[in-house]
């Protein structure tokens, strides 16, 4: 089975999304808080 329960591709897809979304939200939060540190 290509995408079974023991498939590395299925695991990477699920874990990648679960890690990527919180990290991206954290980066957006950091960027919004530090926007006043930089000149236009």
mmCIF entry with sequence, helices, sheets and N, C-alpha, C, O atoms, coordinates in Angstrom:
data_MODEL
# 
_entry.id   MODEL 
# 
_entity.id                         1 
_entity.type                       polymer 
_entity.pdbx_number_of_molecules   1 
# 
_entity_poly.entity_id                      1 
_entity_poly.type                           'polypeptide(L)' 
_entity_poly.nstd_linkage                   no 
_entity_poly.nstd_monomer                   no 
_entity_poly.pdbx_seq_one_letter_code       
;(UNK)(UNK)(UNK)(UNK)(UNK)(UNK)(UNK)(UNK)(UNK)(UNK)(UNK)(UNK)(UNK)(UNK)(UNK)(UNK)
(UNK)(UNK)(UNK)(UNK)(UNK)(UNK)(UNK)(UNK)(UNK)(UNK)(UNK)(UNK)(UNK)(UNK)(UNK)(UNK)
(UNK)(UNK)(UNK)(UNK)(UNK)(UNK)(UNK)(UNK)
;
_entity_poly.pdbx_seq_one_letter_code_can   XXXXXXXXXXXXXXXXXXXXXXXXXXXXXXXXXXXXXXXX 
_entity_poly.pdbx_strand_id                 A 
# 
loop_
_entity_poly_seq.entity_id 
_entity_poly_seq.num 
_entity_poly_seq.mon_id 
_entity_poly_seq.hetero 
1 1  UNK n 
1 2  UNK n 
1 3  UNK n 
1 4  UNK n 
1 5  UNK n 
1 6  UNK n 
1 7  UNK n 
1 8  UNK n 
1 9  UNK n 
1 10 UNK n 
1 11 UNK n 
1 12 UNK n 
1 13 UNK n 
1 14 UNK n 
1 15 UNK n 
1 16 UNK n 
1 17 UNK n 
1 18 UNK n 
1 19 UNK n 
1 20 UNK n 
1 21 UNK n 
1 22 UNK n 
1 23 UNK n 
1 24 UNK n 
1 25 UNK n 
1 26 UNK n 
1 27 UNK n 
1 28 UNK n 
1 29 UNK n 
1 30 UNK n 
1 31 UNK n 
1 32 UNK n 
1 33 UNK n 
1 34 UNK n 
1 35 UNK n 
1 36 UNK n 
1 37 UNK n 
1 38 UNK n 
1 39 UNK n 
1 40 UNK n 
# 
_struct_asym.id          A 
_struct_asym.entity_id   1 
# 
loop_
_struct_conf.conf_type_id 
_struct_conf.id 
_struct_conf.pdbx_PDB_helix_id 
_struct_conf.beg_label_comp_id 
_struct_conf.beg_label_asym_id 
_struct_conf.beg_label_seq_id 
_struct_conf.pdbx_beg_PDB_ins_code 
_struct_conf.end_label_comp_id 
_struct_conf.end_label_asym_id 
_struct_conf.end_label_seq_id 
_struct_conf.pdbx_end_PDB_ins_code 
_struct_conf.beg_auth_comp_id 
_struct_conf.beg_auth_asym_id 
_struct_conf.beg_auth_seq_id 
_struct_conf.end_auth_comp_id 
_struct_conf.end_auth_asym_id 
_struct_conf.end_auth_seq_id 
_struct_conf.pdbx_PDB_helix_class 
_struct_conf.details 
_struct_conf.pdbx_PDB_helix_length 
HELX_P HELX_P1 AA1 UNK A 8  ? UNK A 33 ? UNK A 8  UNK A 33 1 ? 26 
HELX_P HELX_P2 AA2 UNK A 35 ? UNK A 37 ? UNK A 35 UNK A 37 5 ? 3  
# 
_struct_conf_type.id          HELX_P 
_struct_conf_type.criteria    ? 
_struct_conf_type.reference   ? 
# 
loop_
_atom_site.group_PDB 
_atom_site.id 
_atom_site.type_symbol 
_atom_site.label_atom_id 
_atom_site.label_alt_id 
_atom_site.label_comp_id 
_atom_site.label_asym_id 
_atom_site.label_entity_id 
_atom_site.label_seq_id 
_atom_site.pdbx_PDB_ins_code 
_atom_site.Cartn_x 
_atom_site.Cartn_y 
_atom_site.Cartn_z 
_atom_site.occupancy 
_atom_site.B_iso_or_equiv 
_atom_site.pdbx_formal_charge 
_atom_site.auth_seq_id 
_atom_site.auth_comp_id 
_atom_site.auth_asym_id 
_atom_site.auth_atom_id 
_atom_site.pdbx_PDB_model_num 
ATOM 1   N N  . UNK A 1 1  ? 0.841  -1.183 0.000  1.00 0.00 ? 1  UNK A N  1 
ATOM 2   C CA . UNK A 1 1  ? 0.000  0.000  0.000  1.00 0.00 ? 1  UNK A CA 1 
ATOM 3   C C  . UNK A 1 1  ? 0.883  1.242  0.000  1.00 0.00 ? 1  UNK A C  1 
ATOM 4   O O  . UNK A 1 1  ? 1.833  1.349  0.775  1.00 0.00 ? 1  UNK A O  1 
ATOM 5   N N  . UNK A 1 2  ? 0.560  2.147  -0.856 1.00 0.00 ? 2  UNK A N  1 
ATOM 6   C CA . UNK A 1 2  ? 1.364  3.361  -0.977 1.00 0.00 ? 2  UNK A CA 1 
ATOM 7   C C  . UNK A 1 2  ? 1.059  4.348  0.140  1.00 0.00 ? 2  UNK A C  1 
ATOM 8   O O  . UNK A 1 2  ? 1.975  4.952  0.699  1.00 0.00 ? 2  UNK A O  1 
ATOM 9   N N  . UNK A 1 3  ? -0.207 4.518  0.470  1.00 0.00 ? 3  UNK A N  1 
ATOM 10  C CA . UNK A 1 3  ? -0.590 5.487  1.497  1.00 0.00 ? 3  UNK A CA 1 
ATOM 11  C C  . UNK A 1 3  ? -1.316 4.814  2.653  1.00 0.00 ? 3  UNK A C  1 
ATOM 12  O O  . UNK A 1 3  ? -2.343 5.312  3.116  1.00 0.00 ? 3  UNK A O  1 
ATOM 13  N N  . UNK A 1 4  ? -0.799 3.703  3.115  1.00 0.00 ? 4  UNK A N  1 
ATOM 14  C CA . UNK A 1 4  ? -1.400 3.003  4.251  1.00 0.00 ? 4  UNK A CA 1 
ATOM 15  C C  . UNK A 1 4  ? -0.994 3.636  5.569  1.00 0.00 ? 4  UNK A C  1 
ATOM 16  O O  . UNK A 1 4  ? -0.338 4.677  5.598  1.00 0.00 ? 4  UNK A O  1 
ATOM 17  N N  . UNK A 1 5  ? -1.388 3.000  6.650  1.00 0.00 ? 5  UNK A N  1 
ATOM 18  C CA . UNK A 1 5  ? -1.084 3.534  7.976  1.00 0.00 ? 5  UNK A CA 1 
ATOM 19  C C  . UNK A 1 5  ? 0.412  3.536  8.263  1.00 0.00 ? 5  UNK A C  1 
ATOM 20  O O  . UNK A 1 5  ? 0.890  4.369  9.033  1.00 0.00 ? 5  UNK A O  1 
ATOM 21  N N  . UNK A 1 6  ? 1.149  2.626  7.660  1.00 0.00 ? 6  UNK A N  1 
ATOM 22  C CA . UNK A 1 6  ? 2.588  2.556  7.908  1.00 0.00 ? 6  UNK A CA 1 
ATOM 23  C C  . UNK A 1 6  ? 3.388  3.312  6.848  1.00 0.00 ? 6  UNK A C  1 
ATOM 24  O O  . UNK A 1 6  ? 4.613  3.196  6.797  1.00 0.00 ? 6  UNK A O  1 
ATOM 25  N N  . UNK A 1 7  ? 2.717  4.069  6.021  1.00 0.00 ? 7  UNK A N  1 
ATOM 26  C CA . UNK A 1 7  ? 3.386  4.789  4.941  1.00 0.00 ? 7  UNK A CA 1 
ATOM 27  C C  . UNK A 1 7  ? 4.096  6.031  5.469  1.00 0.00 ? 7  UNK A C  1 
ATOM 28  O O  . UNK A 1 7  ? 3.540  6.781  6.272  1.00 0.00 ? 7  UNK A O  1 
ATOM 29  N N  . UNK A 1 8  ? 5.315  6.236  5.016  1.00 0.00 ? 8  UNK A N  1 
ATOM 30  C CA . UNK A 1 8  ? 6.067  7.419  5.395  1.00 0.00 ? 8  UNK A CA 1 
ATOM 31  C C  . UNK A 1 8  ? 5.474  8.681  4.799  1.00 0.00 ? 8  UNK A C  1 
ATOM 32  O O  . UNK A 1 8  ? 5.526  9.744  5.417  1.00 0.00 ? 8  UNK A O  1 
ATOM 33  N N  . UNK A 1 9  ? 4.909  8.577  3.603  1.00 0.00 ? 9  UNK A N  1 
ATOM 34  C CA . UNK A 1 9  ? 4.311  9.747  2.953  1.00 0.00 ? 9  UNK A CA 1 
ATOM 35  C C  . UNK A 1 9  ? 3.078  10.227 3.714  1.00 0.00 ? 9  UNK A C  1 
ATOM 36  O O  . UNK A 1 9  ? 2.877  11.432 3.873  1.00 0.00 ? 9  UNK A O  1 
ATOM 37  N N  . UNK A 1 10 ? 2.265  9.309  4.177  1.00 0.00 ? 10 UNK A N  1 
ATOM 38  C CA . UNK A 1 10 ? 1.072  9.690  4.945  1.00 0.00 ? 10 UNK A CA 1 
ATOM 39  C C  . UNK A 1 10 ? 1.469  10.316 6.274  1.00 0.00 ? 10 UNK A C  1 
ATOM 40  O O  . UNK A 1 10 ? 0.867  11.300 6.705  1.00 0.00 ? 10 UNK A O  1 
ATOM 41  N N  . UNK A 1 11 ? 2.469  9.754  6.916  1.00 0.00 ? 11 UNK A N  1 
ATOM 42  C CA . UNK A 1 11 ? 2.934  10.298 8.183  1.00 0.00 ? 11 UNK A CA 1 
ATOM 43  C C  . UNK A 1 11 ? 3.509  11.701 7.995  1.00 0.00 ? 11 UNK A C  1 
ATOM 44  O O  . UNK A 1 11 ? 3.220  12.598 8.787  1.00 0.00 ? 11 UNK A O  1 
ATOM 45  N N  . UNK A 1 12 ? 4.311  11.896 6.962  1.00 0.00 ? 12 UNK A N  1 
ATOM 46  C CA . UNK A 1 12 ? 4.900  13.204 6.701  1.00 0.00 ? 12 UNK A CA 1 
ATOM 47  C C  . UNK A 1 12 ? 3.828  14.240 6.378  1.00 0.00 ? 12 UNK A C  1 
ATOM 48  O O  . UNK A 1 12 ? 3.949  15.401 6.771  1.00 0.00 ? 12 UNK A O  1 
ATOM 49  N N  . UNK A 1 13 ? 2.789  13.832 5.672  1.00 0.00 ? 13 UNK A N  1 
ATOM 50  C CA . UNK A 1 13 ? 1.709  14.759 5.333  1.00 0.00 ? 13 UNK A CA 1 
ATOM 51  C C  . UNK A 1 13 ? 0.974  15.224 6.577  1.00 0.00 ? 13 UNK A C  1 
ATOM 52  O O  . UNK A 1 13 ? 0.707  16.417 6.726  1.00 0.00 ? 13 UNK A O  1 
ATOM 53  N N  . UNK A 1 14 ? 0.648  14.317 7.460  1.00 0.00 ? 14 UNK A N  1 
ATOM 54  C CA . UNK A 1 14 ? -0.101 14.670 8.669  1.00 0.00 ? 14 UNK A CA 1 
ATOM 55  C C  . UNK A 1 14 ? 0.767  15.475 9.625  1.00 0.00 ? 14 UNK A C  1 
ATOM 56  O O  . UNK A 1 14 ? 0.342  16.523 10.111 1.00 0.00 ? 14 UNK A O  1 
ATOM 57  N N  . UNK A 1 15 ? 1.972  15.002 9.900  1.00 0.00 ? 15 UNK A N  1 
ATOM 58  C CA . UNK A 1 15 ? 2.856  15.673 10.856 1.00 0.00 ? 15 UNK A CA 1 
ATOM 59  C C  . UNK A 1 15 ? 3.307  17.019 10.307 1.00 0.00 ? 15 UNK A C  1 
ATOM 60  O O  . UNK A 1 15 ? 3.435  17.981 11.064 1.00 0.00 ? 15 UNK A O  1 
ATOM 61  N N  . UNK A 1 16 ? 3.546  17.100 9.015  1.00 0.00 ? 16 UNK A N  1 
ATOM 62  C CA . UNK A 1 16 ? 3.965  18.356 8.406  1.00 0.00 ? 16 UNK A CA 1 
ATOM 63  C C  . UNK A 1 16 ? 2.939  19.453 8.589  1.00 0.00 ? 16 UNK A C  1 
ATOM 64  O O  . UNK A 1 16 ? 3.294  20.584 8.921  1.00 0.00 ? 16 UNK A O  1 
ATOM 65  N N  . UNK A 1 17 ? 1.678  19.139 8.378  1.00 0.00 ? 17 UNK A N  1 
ATOM 66  C CA . UNK A 1 17 ? 0.616  20.132 8.547  1.00 0.00 ? 17 UNK A CA 1 
ATOM 67  C C  . UNK A 1 17 ? 0.470  20.513 10.014 1.00 0.00 ? 17 UNK A C  1 
ATOM 68  O O  . UNK A 1 17 ? 0.290  21.690 10.328 1.00 0.00 ? 17 UNK A O  1 
ATOM 69  N N  . UNK A 1 18 ? 0.544  19.544 10.911 1.00 0.00 ? 18 UNK A N  1 
ATOM 70  C CA . UNK A 1 18 ? 0.374  19.820 12.338 1.00 0.00 ? 18 UNK A CA 1 
ATOM 71  C C  . UNK A 1 18 ? 1.501  20.684 12.892 1.00 0.00 ? 18 UNK A C  1 
ATOM 72  O O  . UNK A 1 18 ? 1.296  21.409 13.865 1.00 0.00 ? 18 UNK A O  1 
ATOM 73  N N  . UNK A 1 19 ? 2.674  20.620 12.298 1.00 0.00 ? 19 UNK A N  1 
ATOM 74  C CA . UNK A 1 19 ? 3.801  21.435 12.750 1.00 0.00 ? 19 UNK A CA 1 
ATOM 75  C C  . UNK A 1 19 ? 3.846  22.755 12.000 1.00 0.00 ? 19 UNK A C  1 
ATOM 76  O O  . UNK A 1 19 ? 4.141  23.792 12.594 1.00 0.00 ? 19 UNK A O  1 
ATOM 77  N N  . UNK A 1 20 ? 3.559  22.733 10.713 1.00 0.00 ? 20 UNK A N  1 
ATOM 78  C CA . UNK A 1 20 ? 3.707  23.920 9.872  1.00 0.00 ? 20 UNK A CA 1 
ATOM 79  C C  . UNK A 1 20 ? 2.746  25.037 10.251 1.00 0.00 ? 20 UNK A C  1 
ATOM 80  O O  . UNK A 1 20 ? 3.148  26.199 10.303 1.00 0.00 ? 20 UNK A O  1 
ATOM 81  N N  . UNK A 1 21 ? 1.507  24.716 10.511 1.00 0.00 ? 21 UNK A N  1 
ATOM 82  C CA . UNK A 1 21 ? 0.504  25.755 10.794 1.00 0.00 ? 21 UNK A CA 1 
ATOM 83  C C  . UNK A 1 21 ? 0.822  26.526 12.076 1.00 0.00 ? 21 UNK A C  1 
ATOM 84  O O  . UNK A 1 21 ? 0.813  27.757 12.034 1.00 0.00 ? 21 UNK A O  1 
ATOM 85  N N  . UNK A 1 22 ? 1.101  25.885 13.208 1.00 0.00 ? 22 UNK A N  1 
ATOM 86  C CA . UNK A 1 22 ? 1.442  26.667 14.406 1.00 0.00 ? 22 UNK A CA 1 
ATOM 87  C C  . UNK A 1 22 ? 2.727  27.474 14.245 1.00 0.00 ? 22 UNK A C  1 
ATOM 88  O O  . UNK A 1 22 ? 2.824  28.584 14.768 1.00 0.00 ? 22 UNK A O  1 
ATOM 89  N N  . UNK A 1 23 ? 3.710  26.937 13.533 1.00 0.00 ? 23 UNK A N  1 
ATOM 90  C CA . UNK A 1 23 ? 4.962  27.667 13.324 1.00 0.00 ? 23 UNK A CA 1 
ATOM 91  C C  . UNK A 1 23 ? 4.712  28.908 12.484 1.00 0.00 ? 23 UNK A C  1 
ATOM 92  O O  . UNK A 1 23 ? 5.244  29.975 12.788 1.00 0.00 ? 23 UNK A O  1 
ATOM 93  N N  . UNK A 1 24 ? 3.907  28.788 11.426 1.00 0.00 ? 24 UNK A N  1 
ATOM 94  C CA . UNK A 1 24 ? 3.612  29.951 10.590 1.00 0.00 ? 24 UNK A CA 1 
ATOM 95  C C  . UNK A 1 24 ? 2.840  31.003 11.389 1.00 0.00 ? 24 UNK A C  1 
ATOM 96  O O  . UNK A 1 24 ? 3.123  32.195 11.264 1.00 0.00 ? 24 UNK A O  1 
ATOM 97  N N  . UNK A 1 25 ? 1.874  30.584 12.203 1.00 0.00 ? 25 UNK A N  1 
ATOM 98  C CA . UNK A 1 25 ? 1.131  31.535 13.022 1.00 0.00 ? 25 UNK A CA 1 
ATOM 99  C C  . UNK A 1 25 ? 2.038  32.232 14.030 1.00 0.00 ? 25 UNK A C  1 
ATOM 100 O O  . UNK A 1 25 ? 1.878  33.424 14.291 1.00 0.00 ? 25 UNK A O  1 
ATOM 101 N N  . UNK A 1 26 ? 2.991  31.490 14.597 1.00 0.00 ? 26 UNK A N  1 
ATOM 102 C CA . UNK A 1 26 ? 3.930  32.085 15.537 1.00 0.00 ? 26 UNK A CA 1 
ATOM 103 C C  . UNK A 1 26 ? 4.819  33.112 14.839 1.00 0.00 ? 26 UNK A C  1 
ATOM 104 O O  . UNK A 1 26 ? 5.097  34.170 15.404 1.00 0.00 ? 26 UNK A O  1 
ATOM 105 N N  . UNK A 1 27 ? 5.265  32.816 13.629 1.00 0.00 ? 27 UNK A N  1 
ATOM 106 C CA . UNK A 1 27 ? 6.096  33.763 12.886 1.00 0.00 ? 27 UNK A CA 1 
ATOM 107 C C  . UNK A 1 27 ? 5.319  35.032 12.540 1.00 0.00 ? 27 UNK A C  1 
ATOM 108 O O  . UNK A 1 27 ? 5.868  36.132 12.604 1.00 0.00 ? 27 UNK A O  1 
ATOM 109 N N  . UNK A 1 28 ? 4.064  34.890 12.178 1.00 0.00 ? 28 UNK A N  1 
ATOM 110 C CA . UNK A 1 28 ? 3.235  36.062 11.894 1.00 0.00 ? 28 UNK A CA 1 
ATOM 111 C C  . UNK A 1 28 ? 3.084  36.905 13.147 1.00 0.00 ? 28 UNK A C  1 
ATOM 112 O O  . UNK A 1 28 ? 3.168  38.132 13.087 1.00 0.00 ? 28 UNK A O  1 
ATOM 113 N N  . UNK A 1 29 ? 2.863  36.257 14.279 1.00 0.00 ? 29 UNK A N  1 
ATOM 114 C CA . UNK A 1 29 ? 2.721  36.978 15.544 1.00 0.00 ? 29 UNK A CA 1 
ATOM 115 C C  . UNK A 1 29 ? 4.000  37.747 15.889 1.00 0.00 ? 29 UNK A C  1 
ATOM 116 O O  . UNK A 1 29 ? 3.938  38.896 16.325 1.00 0.00 ? 29 UNK A O  1 
ATOM 117 N N  . UNK A 1 30 ? 5.155  37.109 15.693 1.00 0.00 ? 30 UNK A N  1 
ATOM 118 C CA . UNK A 1 30 ? 6.437  37.764 15.966 1.00 0.00 ? 30 UNK A CA 1 
ATOM 119 C C  . UNK A 1 30 ? 6.638  38.960 15.038 1.00 0.00 ? 30 UNK A C  1 
ATOM 120 O O  . UNK A 1 30 ? 7.062  40.030 15.475 1.00 0.00 ? 30 UNK A O  1 
ATOM 121 N N  . UNK A 1 31 ? 6.332  38.770 13.758 1.00 0.00 ? 31 UNK A N  1 
ATOM 122 C CA . UNK A 1 31 ? 6.500  39.859 12.788 1.00 0.00 ? 31 UNK A CA 1 
ATOM 123 C C  . UNK A 1 31 ? 5.591  41.039 13.118 1.00 0.00 ? 31 UNK A C  1 
ATOM 124 O O  . UNK A 1 31 ? 6.001  42.193 12.992 1.00 0.00 ? 31 UNK A O  1 
ATOM 125 N N  . UNK A 1 32 ? 4.381  40.760 13.533 1.00 0.00 ? 32 UNK A N  1 
ATOM 126 C CA . UNK A 1 32 ? 3.455  41.852 13.848 1.00 0.00 ? 32 UNK A CA 1 
ATOM 127 C C  . UNK A 1 32 ? 3.871  42.604 15.113 1.00 0.00 ? 32 UNK A C  1 
ATOM 128 O O  . UNK A 1 32 ? 3.648  43.810 15.217 1.00 0.00 ? 32 UNK A O  1 
ATOM 129 N N  . UNK A 1 33 ? 4.472  41.903 16.072 1.00 0.00 ? 33 UNK A N  1 
ATOM 130 C CA . UNK A 1 33 ? 4.901  42.563 17.303 1.00 0.00 ? 33 UNK A CA 1 
ATOM 131 C C  . UNK A 1 33 ? 6.165  43.404 17.095 1.00 0.00 ? 33 UNK A C  1 
ATOM 132 O O  . UNK A 1 33 ? 6.353  44.408 17.781 1.00 0.00 ? 33 UNK A O  1 
ATOM 133 N N  . UNK A 1 34 ? 7.023  43.011 16.168 1.00 0.00 ? 34 UNK A N  1 
ATOM 134 C CA . UNK A 1 34 ? 8.297  43.707 15.977 1.00 0.00 ? 34 UNK A CA 1 
ATOM 135 C C  . UNK A 1 34 ? 8.282  44.663 14.795 1.00 0.00 ? 34 UNK A C  1 
ATOM 136 O O  . UNK A 1 34 ? 9.339  45.151 14.394 1.00 0.00 ? 34 UNK A O  1 
ATOM 137 N N  . UNK A 1 35 ? 7.131  44.939 14.232 1.00 0.00 ? 35 UNK A N  1 
ATOM 138 C CA . UNK A 1 35 ? 7.066  45.805 13.053 1.00 0.00 ? 35 UNK A CA 1 
ATOM 139 C C  . UNK A 1 35 ? 7.517  47.229 13.385 1.00 0.00 ? 35 UNK A C  1 
ATOM 140 O O  . UNK A 1 35 ? 8.012  47.932 12.505 1.00 0.00 ? 35 UNK A O  1 
ATOM 141 N N  . UNK A 1 36 ? 7.357  47.661 14.620 1.00 0.00 ? 36 UNK A N  1 
ATOM 142 C CA . UNK A 1 36 ? 7.760  49.011 14.999 1.00 0.00 ? 36 UNK A CA 1 
ATOM 143 C C  . UNK A 1 36 ? 9.262  49.138 15.203 1.00 0.00 ? 36 UNK A C  1 
ATOM 144 O O  . UNK A 1 36 ? 9.764  50.251 15.359 1.00 0.00 ? 36 UNK A O  1 
ATOM 145 N N  . UNK A 1 37 ? 9.985  48.038 15.207 1.00 0.00 ? 37 UNK A N  1 
ATOM 146 C CA . UNK A 1 37 ? 11.431 48.079 15.399 1.00 0.00 ? 37 UNK A CA 1 
ATOM 147 C C  . UNK A 1 37 ? 12.169 48.581 14.153 1.00 0.00 ? 37 UNK A C  1 
ATOM 148 O O  . UNK A 1 37 ? 13.324 48.996 14.243 1.00 0.00 ? 37 UNK A O  1 
ATOM 149 N N  . UNK A 1 38 ? 11.515 48.545 13.004 1.00 0.00 ? 38 UNK A N  1 
ATOM 150 C CA . UNK A 1 38 ? 12.185 48.817 11.737 1.00 0.00 ? 38 UNK A CA 1 
ATOM 151 C C  . UNK A 1 38 ? 11.628 50.073 11.085 1.00 0.00 ? 38 UNK A C  1 
ATOM 152 O O  . UNK A 1 38 ? 10.454 50.405 11.243 1.00 0.00 ? 38 UNK A O  1 
ATOM 153 N N  . UNK A 1 39 ? 12.485 50.758 10.357 1.00 0.00 ? 39 UNK A N  1 
ATOM 154 C CA . UNK A 1 39 ? 12.071 51.940 9.609  1.00 0.00 ? 39 UNK A CA 1 
ATOM 155 C C  . UNK A 1 39 ? 11.296 51.533 8.362  1.00 0.00 ? 39 UNK A C  1 
ATOM 156 O O  . UNK A 1 39 ? 11.418 50.407 7.882  1.00 0.00 ? 39 UNK A O  1 
ATOM 157 N N  . UNK A 1 40 ? 10.510 52.446 7.854  1.00 0.00 ? 40 UNK A N  1 
ATOM 158 C CA . UNK A 1 40 ? 9.762  52.168 6.622  1.00 0.00 ? 40 UNK A CA 1 
ATOM 159 C C  . UNK A 1 40 ? 10.669 52.282 5.422  1.00 0.00 ? 40 UNK A C  1 
ATOM 160 O O  . UNK A 1 40 ? 10.225 52.084 4.291  1.00 0.00 ? 40 UNK A O  1 
# 
